[in-house]
Structures are given as structure tokens and as C-alpha cells.
Amino acid sequence: MATAERAMIGHSVKQDSIVLRIDRETPLSLEHLTFGMMALGAEYEKFIRKEHPKAQEHEADLLVQRVTEGSIVIELVGAMAPLFQGMNNVLVFSQFIELLGSKMGALAQPRGRLEDTTAKELENMTRMAATVVGDSKGEAEVFAMYYLSETEEKRVAAKVVWKAKDAEKVIDNAAAQMREIRDGDADRQNGLLMRLYQTNISEAVPDRSSGEKGVIEAISPKPRRLIYASDLTGQKIKGAWSDDKLNPYELGFVVDVDVQMVNGSPRAYRIMEVHDIFPLDEEED
């Protein structure tokens, strides 16, 4: 479904860009086109904020540079050129498009699901896919375009393509995963012993991946990502070892947890409550 092509890129005279092309035999409603573009912009902004946190607020924007007749072809550029000092925009664009392709590809698989996702991200995937739904020959692609410095010829650095049949699977699977999130299709288990496998000194943000991993052997011997349901749960776990300078990997945490499932396997633990914390090497009477 998605392909990515990398190239060695020199400085270009013209601006690097992200190009959205939509081919349909039937007309596309303005609403679907607008929502699809807004979804692409929202995912790009999220990518920039995560991968380049020092970027200014306006640097995460995409601007429409050119609209071409025929197929719907919209050329988008970063709000600043170059977007980041010492880095060509096309390298940033390529990274984003490859990530977008991996997400679209995952949702296009049978019972496809995204890891560490949100209802908003799934909604954005749905809106982008919807640009080709309802047209049996519909096809959309997003690619990073740059210009050769010597000849100013156009080149494609990375590309993701989705067709109508792919889009229908993306929409169906995204809808199913959104229902799972909304209806709490997670397995809540109470009073389980957890130990930390990976820690992160950053402040915990509720309902977002904490950057930490834990092992709950009653569920799985493998470490899974931790998500804190509230500020309090994150503070209890982080405070136990950061304040007293204890080794976090030598502590046990008794927790209530929602086990987040993907394709029938536990992939993340959403920590609901922390009941007790104690040294794992503590001797029992």
C-alpha cells in the first residue's frame, strides 16, 4: 500500500513540498476534501511537535502553495523555509510521510489496529481515507517533492498511496478501534504487582504514553508501555523513586490496570490506581 523512496538531496532553489494528489472518476465533495486536508495538517503538526519540540508554533503549519487543475493536486510547503536550520524540509517531510504510510498500512490490514493511538488520530486517518471512498477507481497519494539543485527537476523522496479498497478497510478498522476506546474494550484487573522496566524523568501527562514501561507478570512477562489515567497515578509512581533517590527497578507497585489490547495481545497498561509501593527485596515474616 505504501512505498518510500529515499535520495541524497542537495540544497534546492525552489521550496521542498508535500503534495496531495487525489484521482477520482466521480466528484469529491468539498466537505470531504476540506476534512481530508485538515486531517493531514493535524497529523503533520502532531509529528512536528513530537519530533522537533523546539520548533516555533507557526513552524508546524502547512501552507497551500499551489493547486493544479485536472486531478486534485495540492502542493503544501512548510511555514518557514528552511523549516529547521541545517536540515532540508524534504527530509522532515519524508519522515512524516513514511510514518503516515505505516499507520495507513497498519489500518488496512485485516483487523488492523494502531498502537498508542487516540480517537482523534483515528478520526484523522478516517478523514484522509474518505477522500477516495465511493469511487471504485479512486486513488490518493501524498509525497515529498524536491528539486535537483543543478537542473531544478522535480524528484519524489517518499510516497504513500491509498486506493478505494484500502480506504474502506482503514475506515472500518478505525471505526472499530474508536468503539473499543469509547466502550472501554480493555481488560481491567485489580491489585496486580508491577515492576518498572523503563523509566522516564519527564513529567507524566494523563492518558498519553509516559515513555515508561512496566512488567506485570500475572498478565505477561514482557514489558509494556505505561499510560497514567490521572496526574495522581503518575505522581505516585514517579514520586516513589525520584524523591527518595531509590532505585526504581527494585520497587514493587500494587496497581489497578486497564490492559490495552491490540489484535488479542496486551500492548499497554493504563494505570488506574496505585495502592501500595514497597521494595521487592523486602523480607516477609
ZASEPA-944393 format. One record per residue (C-alpha): y, x, z; residue number from 1. Coordinates in Angstrom, 1 decimal, padded with zeros to 4 digits. Layout:
// residues N
y, x, z, resi
Y, X, Z, NUM
...
//
This chain:
// residues 285
y, x, z, resi
000.0, 000.0, 000.0, 1
002.5, 002.7, 000.9, 2
002.9, 006.1, -000.6, 3
005.1, 009.0, 000.4, 4
006.1, 012.0, -001.7, 5
008.0, 015.0, -000.2, 6
010.1, 017.5, -002.1, 7
012.1, 020.6, -001.3, 8
015.7, 019.3, -001.5, 9
018.9, 021.3, -002.1, 10
022.4, 020.1, -001.5, 11
023.3, 017.3, -003.8, 12
026.6, 016.4, -005.3, 13
026.0, 012.7, -005.2, 14
025.0, 010.9, -002.0, 15
021.4, 010.5, -001.0, 16
020.5, 006.9, -000.6, 17
017.9, 004.3, 000.4, 18
017.1, 002.0, -002.5, 19
015.7, -001.5, -002.0, 20
014.2, -003.0, -005.2, 21
012.7, -006.5, -005.5, 22
010.9, -007.7, -008.6, 23
010.1, -011.4, -008.9, 24
009.4, -013.8, -011.7, 25
010.9, -016.7, -009.6, 26
014.3, -016.7, -008.0, 27
014.7, -015.4, -004.4, 28
016.8, -017.4, -002.1, 29
020.0, -015.9, -000.7, 30
018.7, -016.6, 002.8, 31
015.5, -014.5, 002.3, 32
017.4, -011.7, 000.6, 33
020.0, -011.6, 003.4, 34
017.5, -011.7, 006.2, 35
015.4, -009.0, 004.5, 36
018.4, -006.7, 004.2, 37
019.4, -007.4, 007.8, 38
015.8, -006.6, 009.0, 39
015.8, -003.3, 007.0, 40
019.2, -002.4, 008.6, 41
018.0, -003.3, 012.1, 42
014.8, -001.2, 011.8, 43
016.9, 001.8, 010.4, 44
019.3, 001.5, 013.3, 45
016.5, 001.5, 015.8, 46
014.9, 004.5, 014.1, 47
018.2, 006.5, 014.3, 48
018.8, 005.6, 017.9, 49
015.3, 006.8, 018.9, 50
015.0, 009.9, 016.7, 51
018.7, 011.0, 016.8, 52
020.1, 009.8, 020.1, 53
023.2, 011.9, 019.8, 54
024.3, 010.1, 016.7, 55
027.5, 008.1, 016.9, 56
027.2, 004.3, 016.9, 57
028.6, 003.9, 013.4, 58
026.3, 006.6, 012.0, 59
023.3, 004.3, 012.4, 60
024.7, 001.9, 009.9, 61
023.6, 001.5, 006.3, 62
026.3, 000.6, 003.7, 63
025.8, -001.1, 000.4, 64
026.9, 001.4, -002.3, 65
025.7, -000.3, -005.5, 66
023.9, -003.4, -006.7, 67
022.2, -003.2, -010.1, 68
021.5, -006.1, -012.5, 69
018.0, -007.1, -013.7, 70
015.7, -006.7, -010.8, 71
017.3, -007.0, -007.4, 72
018.2, -003.3, -006.8, 73
020.5, -002.5, -003.8, 74
021.5, 001.1, -003.1, 75
022.3, 001.9, 000.5, 76
023.9, 005.0, 002.0, 77
024.3, 006.3, 005.5, 78
027.6, 005.5, 007.1, 79
028.6, 009.2, 007.0, 80
027.7, 011.9, 004.6, 81
026.1, 014.1, 005.6, 82
024.8, 011.9, 008.4, 83
023.9, 014.8, 010.6, 84
025.3, 018.3, 010.3, 85
022.9, 020.7, 008.7, 86
020.5, 018.0, 007.6, 87
020.4, 016.2, 004.3, 88
020.4, 012.5, 004.5, 89
017.3, 012.2, 002.4, 90
015.2, 013.9, 005.0, 91
016.3, 011.4, 007.6, 92
015.8, 008.5, 005.0, 93
012.3, 009.9, 004.1, 94
011.2, 010.0, 007.8, 95
012.4, 006.4, 008.2, 96
010.6, 005.1, 005.1, 97
007.3, 006.8, 006.0, 98
007.5, 005.1, 009.4, 99
008.3, 001.8, 007.8, 100
005.3, 002.3, 005.4, 101
002.9, 003.0, 008.3, 102
004.0, -000.3, 010.0, 103
003.7, -002.4, 006.9, 104
000.4, -000.8, 006.1, 105
-001.0, -001.5, 009.6, 106
000.0, -005.2, 009.5, 107
-001.5, -005.6, 006.0, 108
-005.0, -004.7, 007.4, 109
-007.5, -007.3, 008.5, 110
-006.3, -008.4, 012.0, 111
-003.7, -005.7, 011.7, 112
-001.5, -005.1, 014.7, 113
001.3, -002.8, 015.7, 114
001.2, -000.6, 018.8, 115
004.1, -000.7, 021.3, 116
005.8, -003.4, 019.4, 117
008.2, -006.2, 020.2, 118
008.7, -009.7, 018.9, 119
011.9, -008.5, 017.3, 120
010.2, -005.7, 015.4, 121
007.5, -008.1, 014.2, 122
010.2, -010.6, 013.1, 123
011.9, -007.8, 011.1, 124
008.6, -006.9, 009.3, 125
008.1, -010.6, 008.5, 126
011.6, -011.0, 007.0, 127
011.2, -007.9, 004.8, 128
007.7, -009.1, 003.6, 129
009.1, -012.6, 002.9, 130
011.3, -011.2, 000.1, 131
008.2, -011.3, -002.2, 132
006.2, -014.2, -000.8, 133
005.9, -017.3, -003.1, 134
005.7, -015.2, -006.3, 135
002.3, -014.1, -007.3, 136
003.7, -011.1, -009.1, 137
006.4, -010.3, -006.5, 138
006.8, -006.7, -005.5, 139
009.3, -004.9, -003.3, 140
009.8, -001.2, -002.7, 141
012.1, 000.9, -000.5, 142
012.5, 004.5, -001.4, 143
014.7, 007.5, -000.6, 144
016.6, 008.8, -003.6, 145
018.3, 012.2, -004.0, 146
019.9, 014.1, -006.9, 147
019.0, 017.6, -008.1, 148
021.9, 019.9, -007.4, 149
021.8, 021.6, -010.8, 150
021.3, 018.6, -013.1, 151
022.2, 015.6, -010.8, 152
018.9, 014.0, -012.0, 153
017.6, 011.3, -009.6, 154
014.4, 012.0, -007.7, 155
012.4, 010.0, -005.2, 156
011.4, 011.6, -001.9, 157
009.5, 008.9, -000.1, 158
008.5, 005.3, -001.0, 159
006.9, 002.3, 000.5, 160
005.7, -000.7, -001.7, 161
004.5, -004.1, -000.7, 162
003.2, -006.8, -003.1, 163
002.9, -010.5, -002.5, 164
-000.7, -010.4, -001.4, 165
000.2, -007.6, 001.1, 166
003.2, -009.5, 002.3, 167
001.1, -012.6, 003.1, 168
-001.2, -010.5, 005.3, 169
001.8, -008.9, 007.0, 170
003.4, -012.3, 007.8, 171
000.1, -013.8, 009.1, 172
-000.7, -010.8, 011.3, 173
002.9, -010.5, 012.6, 174
002.9, -014.2, 013.5, 175
-000.5, -013.8, 015.3, 176
000.8, -010.8, 017.3, 177
004.0, -012.6, 018.2, 178
002.0, -015.5, 019.6, 179
-000.1, -013.1, 021.6, 180
003.1, -011.6, 023.1, 181
004.6, -015.1, 023.7, 182
001.5, -016.6, 025.2, 183
000.6, -013.5, 027.3, 184
-002.6, -012.7, 025.4, 185
-003.1, -009.9, 027.8, 186
-005.7, -009.4, 030.4, 187
-004.1, -009.4, 033.9, 188
-006.1, -007.6, 036.5, 189
-005.0, -007.1, 040.1, 190
-005.4, -004.4, 042.7, 191
-006.7, -001.6, 040.5, 192
-006.4, 002.1, 041.2, 193
-004.4, 004.0, 038.7, 194
-003.6, 007.7, 038.4, 195
-000.9, 009.3, 036.3, 196
-001.9, 011.3, 033.2, 197
001.5, 012.0, 031.7, 198
004.9, 011.7, 033.3, 199
008.5, 011.4, 032.1, 200
011.6, 012.2, 034.1, 201
013.8, 009.7, 032.2, 202
014.8, 006.5, 033.9, 203
012.4, 003.7, 033.3, 204
013.6, 000.7, 031.1, 205
011.7, -002.6, 031.8, 206
009.4, -003.8, 029.0, 207
009.8, -000.6, 026.9, 208
007.4, 002.2, 026.6, 209
008.1, 004.6, 029.5, 210
006.8, 007.7, 027.9, 211
004.3, 007.9, 030.7, 212
000.5, 007.4, 030.5, 213
-002.0, 006.4, 033.2, 214
-005.7, 006.2, 033.7, 215
-007.3, 003.1, 035.2, 216
-011.0, 004.0, 035.3, 217
-012.0, 000.4, 036.1, 218
-010.8, -000.5, 032.6, 219
-011.1, 002.7, 030.5, 220
-011.5, 006.4, 031.2, 221
-008.8, 007.1, 028.5, 222
-005.1, 007.4, 029.3, 223
-003.0, 004.5, 028.1, 224
000.8, 004.1, 027.8, 225
002.6, 002.6, 030.7, 226
005.2, -000.2, 030.4, 227
007.0, -001.4, 033.5, 228
007.6, -005.1, 033.9, 229
010.7, -004.6, 036.1, 230
013.1, -001.9, 037.4, 231
011.3, -002.1, 040.8, 232
007.8, -001.2, 039.5, 233
009.2, 001.8, 037.6, 234
011.2, 002.9, 040.6, 235
008.3, 002.7, 042.9, 236
006.1, 004.9, 040.7, 237
008.7, 007.4, 039.8, 238
010.2, 007.5, 043.3, 239
006.9, 008.3, 044.9, 240
006.8, 011.7, 043.4, 241
010.4, 012.6, 042.4, 242
011.9, 012.0, 045.8, 243
009.3, 013.8, 047.9, 244
008.5, 016.5, 045.3, 245
004.9, 015.5, 045.4, 246
002.5, 016.3, 042.6, 247
002.4, 013.0, 040.6, 248
-001.1, 013.8, 039.3, 249
-002.5, 013.9, 042.9, 250
-001.4, 010.4, 043.8, 251
-003.2, 007.0, 043.5, 252
-001.4, 003.8, 042.8, 253
-002.8, 000.4, 043.5, 254
-001.3, -001.9, 040.8, 255
-001.5, -005.3, 039.2, 256
-001.6, -004.8, 035.5, 257
-001.5, -006.7, 032.2, 258
-003.8, -004.9, 029.8, 259
-002.2, -005.0, 026.4, 260
-004.9, -005.3, 023.7, 261
-005.0, -004.2, 020.1, 262
-008.0, -005.1, 018.0, 263
-010.0, -005.7, 021.1, 264
-009.3, -002.4, 022.8, 265
-006.8, -001.7, 025.7, 266
-003.9, 000.2, 024.3, 267
-001.2, -000.1, 027.0, 268
-000.8, -001.1, 030.6, 269
002.1, -003.3, 031.6, 270
002.5, -002.6, 035.4, 271
003.4, -005.9, 037.2, 272
003.3, -004.8, 040.8, 273
002.7, -001.7, 042.9, 274
001.0, -002.5, 046.2, 275
000.2, 001.0, 047.6, 276
000.6, 004.7, 046.9, 277
-001.5, 007.4, 048.5, 278
-002.8, 011.0, 048.0, 279
-006.0, 010.9, 046.0, 280
-007.5, 013.7, 048.2, 281
-006.8, 011.8, 051.4, 282
-009.9, 011.7, 053.5, 283
-011.3, 008.4, 054.6, 284
-012.6, 007.8, 058.2, 285
//
